[in-house]
């Protein structure tokens, strides 16, 4: 059964025009040819990124359009949500984290390489973001994501070709998920535990294939930042502790990725929240 949601999907009152805009933006994600990057260049680029000290990070908020620094997140839980283990139930799908900590989680599906300022933003604000990457979209841009990883971003799986997985046979789904696991390990030296199915569409076969590829959790979302506004998937009208937010990919026109991230951060601060590291809460 498909339990995933597309950004902006919800009741009729949840701004259908904005939901349609986000759906269009996700469908516009192409399947560019995957080109092997020059790994030496990626390593050198990553080595050039140095996180700022606390004082510099505290001053950076003005540059990025915030009126106050982001609050420091609380210490992460001693035990993250239980992960999949051999013989255990299949990986769970989550759109939020069950926590009382006043944190939300910022996630991105590809597209970050289109905004060169985004690396500076993550580094200067010490922003704990999670990036879900598709090989056919990233293409030759792995060097950019090496810099983001060096700045503190988490790197996670979003399939090889960005195909809607629900309904596909096991072999095809496994190829999409495991293939990207292998690609991310060879390009960036990581083998993710978190996976976002394209368009939020998945079924039991997806969960089974994900488990066999070493995935512990399928990550969905409760709010989506479109080029126009923040759209909630459950009819809520504000962010709550534990919400997972997806910031849609850059469009040819409209606010840049860093500008839309600033808009999300303002909403986060208005609610008395801050940004936590998703990987600290989900094993």
Secondary structure as GFF3:
##gff-version 3
##sequence-region A 1 283
A	DSSP	alpha_helix	16	27	.	.	.	ID=ss1
A	DSSP	alpha_helix	39	47	.	.	.	ID=ss2
A	DSSP	alpha_helix	54	59	.	.	.	ID=ss3
A	DSSP	three_ten_helix	60	62	.	.	.	ID=ss4
A	DSSP	beta_strand	92	94	.	.	.	ID=ss5
A	DSSP	beta_strand	103	109	.	.	.	ID=ss6
A	DSSP	three_ten_helix	112	114	.	.	.	ID=ss7
A	DSSP	alpha_helix	117	125	.	.	.	ID=ss8
A	DSSP	beta_strand	129	133	.	.	.	ID=ss9
A	DSSP	alpha_helix	135	138	.	.	.	ID=ss10
A	DSSP	alpha_helix	142	150	.	.	.	ID=ss11
A	DSSP	beta_strand	154	157	.	.	.	ID=ss12
A	DSSP	alpha_helix	170	188	.	.	.	ID=ss13
A	DSSP	beta_strand	194	195	.	.	.	ID=ss14
A	DSSP	three_ten_helix	198	200	.	.	.	ID=ss15
A	DSSP	alpha_helix	204	212	.	.	.	ID=ss16
A	DSSP	beta_strand	217	219	.	.	.	ID=ss17
A	DSSP	beta_strand	223	225	.	.	.	ID=ss18
A	DSSP	beta_strand	230	232	.	.	.	ID=ss19
A	DSSP	beta_strand	244	247	.	.	.	ID=ss20
A	DSSP	alpha_helix	257	270	.	.	.	ID=ss21
A	DSSP	beta_strand	274	275	.	.	.	ID=ss22
A	DSSP	alpha_helix	278	281	.	.	.	ID=ss23
###
